[in-house]
C-alpha cells in the first residue's frame, strides 16, 4: 500500500527548467483597441459630417401656366387637330396650260410672289398691239396740239390786223373757225389716247392673269397640278382641267380645333387658358387660349367645336398634327386661401428624384430638406408638372448631394 502511494506522488514533480507556455491574448487585445479607435474616429467624422449642412440649389414651384400666386388645374381635356386659320387653294383667274411652276411642297413664299405661269404668248401679243396703238394715239394728240397752236397764233395775228382794218371780217372768221376745229381735234386725240391707254391696261391685266401669285405669306402644303396640265378657275367634272395649282397656308395662324362634348361645353369659355400637347411631341406643352367657341353643335356627334389658339409657336408645329388640349381653370376660380397642395404647379425636372421606386422632391423648410412623394408629368425637356403634393411658391432642391436624406440640414447656395 505504502509503495503504491509513493509512486503516485513521484509523478507529481515540477520541471523547473521547462519554458513557460506562450499566451495569444496580447495580439487580440491590441486588435480590439485599434478597432475601437477606428470606430471612434469614424463616429466623430460622421457626427461632424452630419452637423455640417449640405450645399444645395433650389427653385420655386411655379403655378402651371400663370403668374406667381395663380392656381391652375385642368377642368377639361379634348382632342383635335392643328389647322391653319388662313388657308387657300390657289388657282388661276383664266384657263390655260401651266407653263412653269416655281414652288413645291414646303416652299415658303411671300405675299404676291409668283408661284406659276400659264402659257401667255397670245396675251403678250395683245399687250404689244395695245402698246403700239397707245403710242400712235399719243403721236396724233401731239400733232393735233401743234396744229392747234399754229392756228391760235394765226388767229391772234388776224385779230390784230382786223383792228387795223387790214383784213376783212370774213378772213378773220375763217381763221377763227379753223382754231375751233383744231381745238376739237386736240380733244378728240386726247380721248383716243385715253381709249388706247385703257385697252393697254386691259391687255396688261389679261397678261398679268397668266401669273399665279401667292395671296398671302405662308408655306406650300401640296402641289395640285404639274407643268403641262390645263388649269381653270372652274375645274371640269371629267377631271380634264385642274382647279388649283397649289394649296398653301399661313403657318403663323395655326390653331387647334377640338370637339367638346356638348355636356361639358359649359366649362369652356372664350379666352380661357389652355395647354396644348401634340401627339408628335408628347412631352412638350404649348400655352394657348380658347379663341372661339363655334356657335353651333354637331347633332350626329353631339359635340361643339372649340378653336384654341397658340400663345407661342415654333417650326415643329405643322398643320394636321394630332393634339390634345387641356383647359385650365382661372386663378379666381380656385378655392380661397391661395395656392394649395392640390393645385397644379411645375418645377424643373432636376428636382424630381427616385427613392425606393417612387418619385420624390425635397422641399426646403426651416433649413432642412423634407422629402415629399409626387406624381410628376412631363411638360417639356426640362420641366415637369406636379398635380398634388406641392404648393406654388415652395422651394425645391434642384441640385445637391446624391445621398441627401429626409430632414437633412441644408444650406442654400
C-alpha positions in Angstrom: 0.0 0.0 0.0 2.8 2.4 1.0 4.8 1.8 -2.3 1.9 2.5 -4.4 1.3 5.8 -2.8 5.0 6.8 -3.2 4.9 6.0 -6.9 1.9 8.2 -7.4 3.4 11.2 -5.6 6.6 11.0 -7.6 4.7 11.6 -10.8 3.6 15.0 -9.5 7.1 16.6 -9.5 7.6 20.0 -11.3 10.1 20.5 -14.1 11.6 23.9 -13.2 13.9 24.0 -16.2 10.9 23.9 -18.8 9.9 27.3 -20.7 6.6 28.8 -19.8 3.8 28.3 -22.4 3.2 31.2 -24.9 -0.1 33.3 -24.4 -2.3 34.5 -27.5 -4.3 37.1 -25.6 -2.0 40.1 -26.2 -2.4 40.4 -30.1 -6.2 40.1 -29.7 -6.2 42.9 -27.2 -4.2 45.1 -29.4 -6.6 44.4 -32.4 -9.6 45.2 -30.2 -8.0 48.5 -29.1 -7.3 49.5 -32.7 -10.8 48.6 -33.8 -12.2 50.8 -31.0 -10.1 53.7 -32.1 -11.1 53.4 -35.7 -14.8 53.2 -34.8 -14.5 56.2 -32.5 -12.8 58.2 -35.3 -15.5 57.2 -37.8 -18.2 58.2 -35.3 -16.6 61.6 -34.8 -16.2 62.1 -38.5 -19.8 61.1 -39.2 -21.1 63.3 -36.4 -19.1 66.2 -37.8 -20.4 65.5 -41.3 -24.0 65.3 -40.1 -23.5 68.5 -38.2 -22.4 70.4 -41.4 -25.4 71.4 -43.7 -25.3 70.2 -47.3 -25.0 72.8 -50.0 -28.0 72.8 -52.4 -29.5 74.9 -55.1 -33.3 75.5 -55.1 -36.0 76.7 -57.4 -39.5 77.9 -56.7 -42.5 75.8 -57.6 -44.5 77.9 -60.1 -48.2 77.7 -60.8 -48.9 76.0 -64.1 -49.1 78.4 -66.9 -49.6 81.5 -64.8 -48.0 84.2 -62.7 -46.8 83.6 -59.2 -49.8 83.1 -56.9 -52.1 81.9 -59.6 -53.7 78.5 -59.4 -54.1 76.2 -62.4 -55.9 72.9 -62.7 -57.4 71.0 -65.6 -61.1 71.3 -65.9 -61.5 69.5 -69.3 -59.5 67.8 -71.9 -60.3 67.3 -75.6 -58.6 66.0 -78.7 -58.4 67.6 -82.2 -56.1 68.6 -85.0 -53.8 71.5 -85.8 -55.3 73.6 -88.7 -54.4 77.0 -90.3 -56.9 79.7 -89.9 -55.7 81.3 -93.2 -55.5 78.6 -95.9 -56.2 78.7 -99.6 -56.3 76.6 -102.7 -54.5 78.9 -105.2 -55.9 78.9 -108.7 -55.7 80.9 -111.8 -58.2 83.6 -113.0 -58.2 82.4 -116.6 -58.0 79.0 -118.2 -54.7 77.9 -119.7 -51.9 75.5 -119.9 -49.4 75.6 -117.0 -46.1 76.7 -118.5 -44.0 76.8 -115.3 -44.3 76.0 -111.6 -41.7 77.6 -109.3 -42.7 76.1 -105.9 -43.0 72.6 -104.4 -44.3 71.2 -101.1 -42.7 73.0 -98.2 -41.7 76.1 -100.1 -42.0 79.3 -98.1 -43.5 82.2 -100.1 -44.2 85.9 -99.6 -47.4 87.8 -100.5 -47.5 88.5 -104.2 -44.7 86.0 -105.1 -45.2 84.3 -108.4 -46.0 80.6 -107.9 -46.5 79.6 -111.6 -47.1 80.9 -115.1 -49.6 80.0 -117.8 -48.7 79.9 -121.5 -49.3 83.6 -122.4 -48.0 84.3 -125.9 -51.4 85.5 -127.0 -51.8 87.8 -124.1 -48.3 89.2 -124.6 -49.0 89.8 -128.3 -52.2 91.6 -127.4 -50.4 93.8 -124.9 -47.8 94.7 -127.6 -50.5 95.7 -130.0 -52.3 97.8 -127.4 -49.0 99.5 -126.6 -48.5 100.3 -130.3 -52.0 101.7 -130.5 -51.3 103.9 -127.5 -48.1 105.2 -129.0 -50.0 106.0 -132.2 -52.7 107.8 -130.4 -50.2 109.8 -128.3 -48.5 110.9 -131.5 -51.8 112.0 -133.1 -52.5 114.0 -130.0 -49.1 115.7 -130.2 -49.7 116.6 -133.8 -53.2 118.0 -133.1 -51.8 120.1 -130.3 -49.1 121.5 -132.6 -51.6 122.3 -135.3 -53.9 124.0 -132.8 -51.0 126.1 -131.5 -50.2 127.2 -135.1 -53.8 128.2 -135.8 -54.1 130.0 -132.4 -51.1 132.2 -133.5 -52.7 132.9 -136.8 -55.9 133.8 -135.1 -54.1 136.3 -132.9 -52.4 138.0 -135.9 -55.8 138.1 -137.7 -57.4 139.8 -134.8 -54.7 142.4 -134.7 -55.0 143.1 -138.4 -58.7 143.3 -138.1 -58.4 146.1 -135.6 -56.3 148.0 -138.1 -58.8 147.2 -140.9 -56.0 145.3 -142.8 -58.1 142.1 -143.2 -61.8 141.6 -143.8 -64.2 140.2 -141.3 -64.7 137.1 -143.4 -60.9 136.3 -143.3 -60.9 136.7 -139.6 -64.0 134.4 -139.2 -62.3 131.7 -141.3 -59.2 131.7 -139.1 -61.4 131.6 -136.0 -63.3 128.6 -137.4 -60.1 126.8 -138.1 -59.0 127.5 -134.5 -62.2 125.9 -133.1 -61.7 122.8 -135.4 -58.1 122.5 -134.2 -59.1 122.6 -130.6 -61.8 120.0 -131.2 -59.2 117.7 -132.9 -57.0 118.1 -129.8 -59.9 117.0 -127.6 -60.6 114.0 -129.9 -57.0 113.0 -130.0 -56.9 113.2 -126.2 -59.9 110.9 -125.9 -58.3 108.5 -128.4 -55.2 108.4 -126.2 -57.3 107.6 -123.1 -59.1 104.8 -125.0 -55.8 103.3 -126.2 -54.4 103.5 -122.6 -57.5 101.7 -121.3 -57.0 99.0 -123.9 -53.4 98.8 -122.9 -54.3 98.4 -119.3 -56.8 95.7 -120.1 -54.2 93.8 -122.2 -51.7 94.1 -119.3 -54.3 92.8 -116.8 -55.0 89.8 -119.1 -51.3 89.2 -119.3 -50.9 89.5 -115.5 -53.6 87.0 -115.0 -51.4 84.3 -116.5 -49.1 84.8 -113.5 -50.4 82.9 -110.4 -49.3 84.8 -107.3 -49.5 83.9 -103.6 -52.4 85.7 -101.9 -50.6 85.9 -98.6 -47.3 84.9 -97.0 -47.1 81.2 -95.9 -46.0 77.8 -96.9 -47.0 75.5 -99.8 -48.7 72.4 -98.4 -49.5 70.5 -101.6 -49.0 70.7 -105.3 -52.3 70.3 -107.1 -51.1 70.5 -110.8 -48.0 69.8 -112.8 -46.4 71.6 -115.7 -48.2 71.0 -119.0 -51.7 70.5 -117.4 -54.6 72.7 -118.2 -55.8 74.7 -115.2 -59.0 76.7 -114.9 -60.9 78.7 -112.3 -63.7 76.1 -112.6 -62.4 72.6 -113.0 -64.2 70.3 -115.4 -66.3 67.4 -114.0 -64.3 64.9 -116.0 -61.1 65.9 -114.4 -59.6 67.2 -117.7 -58.7 70.5 -116.1 -57.3 71.4 -112.6 -59.0 73.9 -110.4 -55.8 74.9 -108.4 -52.1 74.6 -108.7 -51.1 74.6 -105.0 -52.7 74.5 -101.6 -51.0 76.9 -99.1 -51.4 78.1 -95.6 -50.2 80.9 -93.3 -48.3 79.0 -90.6 -48.5 82.0 -88.4 -52.2 81.4 -88.0 -52.1 77.8 -86.8 -54.6 76.8 -84.1 -56.2 73.6 -82.8 -59.8 72.6 -83.5 -61.2 70.3 -80.8 -64.6 68.7 -80.4 -66.0 69.1 -76.9 -68.9 67.0 -75.8 -71.9 69.3 -75.5 -72.5 68.1 -72.0 -69.2 69.7 -70.9 -69.0 72.7 -73.2 -70.4 74.9 -70.4 -67.0 74.5 -68.6 -65.2 76.3 -71.5 -65.4 80.0 -72.3 -63.6 82.2 -74.8 -60.3 83.4 -73.6 -59.9 80.5 -71.2 -56.3 79.4 -70.7 -55.2 76.1 -72.1 -52.3 73.8 -72.6 -51.7 72.1 -76.0 -49.8 68.7 -76.3 -49.0 67.5 -79.8 -49.1 63.8 -80.4 -45.7 64.2 -82.2 -44.1 65.7 -79.1 -46.0 64.4 -76.1 -43.5 65.7 -73.6 -43.8 69.3 -74.7 -46.6 71.7 -73.7 -47.6 74.8 -75.6 -49.6 77.6 -73.8 -52.7 78.6 -75.5 -56.2 80.0 -75.1 -59.8 79.3 -76.3 -60.1 81.7 -79.2 -63.6 80.8 -80.3 -66.5 78.6 -79.4 -68.3 77.9 -82.7 -72.0 78.8 -82.2 -73.4 75.5 -83.4 -73.3 71.9 -82.5 -72.8 68.7 -84.5 -76.1 66.7 -84.0 -74.5 63.5 -85.1 -71.5 63.6 -82.7 -73.2 65.7 -80.0 -70.2 68.0 -79.9 -69.3 71.6 -80.1 -66.2 72.8 -81.9 -63.8 74.9 -80.0 -60.8 76.7 -81.6 -57.8 77.0 -79.4 -55.0 79.5 -80.4 -51.3 79.1 -79.7 -49.7 81.8 -77.4 -46.4 80.8 -78.9 -45.4 78.7 -81.9 -42.2 77.1 -83.2 -41.3 75.5 -86.5 -42.2 72.0 -85.3 -45.9 72.7 -85.2 -47.4 71.7 -88.6 -51.0 71.6 -90.0 -53.0 68.4 -89.5 -51.0 67.2 -86.5 -53.0 65.5 -83.8 -53.3 67.4 -80.5 -54.8 67.1 -77.0 -55.9 70.3 -75.3 -56.2 70.7 -71.5 -58.4 73.6 -70.5 -57.2 75.2 -67.3 -59.2 76.8 -64.5 -58.7 80.5 -63.9 -56.9 81.8 -60.8 -60.0 83.4 -59.4 -61.9 80.1 -59.7 -59.6 78.4 -57.1 -60.6 77.9 -53.5 -59.9 80.6 -51.0 -56.6 80.7 -49.3 -54.3 80.9 -52.4 -52.2 78.1 -53.5 -52.8 74.8 -52.0 -51.1 71.4 -52.3 -53.8 70.2 -54.6 -53.0 73.0 -57.2 -51.0 72.0 -60.3 -47.5 73.5 -60.3 -44.4 73.0 -62.4 -40.8 72.6 -61.3 -37.5 71.9 -63.0 -37.2 68.2 -64.0 -33.9 68.0 -61.9 -36.0 68.5 -58.8 -37.5 65.0 -59.1 -35.5 62.1 -57.6 -36.2 58.4 -57.3 -36.2 56.8 -53.9 -37.3 53.2 -53.3 -39.1 53.1 -56.6 -41.2 56.3 -56.1 -40.7 59.9 -57.2 -40.0 62.5 -54.6 -38.9 66.1 -54.3 -37.1 67.7 -51.4 -38.8 70.8 -50.1 -36.6 73.2 -48.1 -38.3 74.1 -44.8 -36.6 75.8 -41.9 -33.1 74.9 -43.1 -34.0 71.2 -43.7 -34.8 69.2 -46.8 -38.2 67.4 -46.4 -39.0 64.6 -48.8 -42.4 64.6 -50.4 -43.9 61.9 -52.7 -45.2 63.3 -56.0 -46.5 62.1 -59.4 -44.7 64.2 -62.0 -45.9 64.5 -65.6 -43.5 65.8 -68.3 -44.2 69.3 -69.6 -41.1 69.6 -71.7 -37.4 68.6 -71.8 -36.6 70.5 -68.6 -39.7 70.8 -66.5 -42.5 68.6 -65.1 -46.0 69.2 -63.8 -47.0 68.1 -60.3 -50.7 68.0 -59.7 -50.7 67.5 -56.0 -48.3 67.3 -53.0 -46.6 70.6 -53.7 -47.8 74.2 -53.4 -46.9 77.2 -55.6 -44.1 79.2 -54.1 -42.4 76.4 -52.2 -38.7 75.9 -52.7 -37.5 72.6 -54.0 -33.9 71.2 -54.3 -32.7 71.1 -57.9 -29.1 70.4 -57.2 -27.4 68.8 -54.2 -25.8 65.6 -52.8 -27.0 62.3 -54.2 -27.2 60.8 -50.7 -29.4 63.7 -49.4 -31.8 62.2 -46.9 -35.2 63.3 -45.4 -34.9 66.1 -42.8 -31.2 66.7 -43.7 -29.8 70.1 -42.8 -29.2 72.1 -46.0 -27.6 75.4 -46.9 -29.0 77.2 -50.0 -26.4 78.4 -52.4 
